[in-house]
């Protein structure tokens, strides 16, 4: 990934596998039982 591409990401870094796994773990846990029909974008803020 180039510096120009990283500059477009608000966090200015690539996400780690453990960070994505934490999101998946939350969405598959009882804590997310009220979350229905939501697509969680895990992209470091790139899409905002």
C-alpha positions in Angstrom: 0.0 0.0 0.0 1.4 3.4 -0.9 1.6 6.5 1.3 -1.0 8.1 -0.9 -3.5 5.3 -0.3 -2.8 5.3 3.5 -3.4 9.1 3.6 -7.0 8.5 2.4 -7.7 6.3 5.5 -8.6 8.5 8.6 -6.7 6.1 10.9 -3.7 6.3 8.5 -3.0 2.6 8.8 -4.4 -0.8 7.7 -6.6 -2.6 10.2 -5.3 -5.7 11.9 -6.9 -9.1 11.6 -7.6 -9.0 15.4 -9.6 -5.8 15.0 -11.8 -7.3 12.3 -12.1 -10.5 14.4 -13.3 -8.4 17.4 -16.1 -6.9 15.2 -17.1 -10.4 14.1 -17.0 -11.7 17.6 -19.3 -8.9 18.8 -21.8 -9.4 16.0 -22.0 -13.1 16.8 -22.3 -12.6 20.6 -25.5 -12.2 22.7 -24.4 -8.5 23.2 -25.5 -7.8 19.6 -28.9 -9.5 20.0 -30.7 -6.2 19.2 -28.6 -5.5 16.1 -30.7 -6.6 13.1 -30.1 -5.8 9.4 -27.0 -3.7 9.9 -23.9 -3.9 7.7 -20.9 -3.0 9.8 -18.2 -1.5 7.7 -14.7 -2.1 9.2 -12.5 0.1 7.1 -10.7 2.5 9.4 -13.1 5.3 8.4 -12.3 5.2 4.6 -15.9 5.1 3.7 -17.0 8.3 5.6 
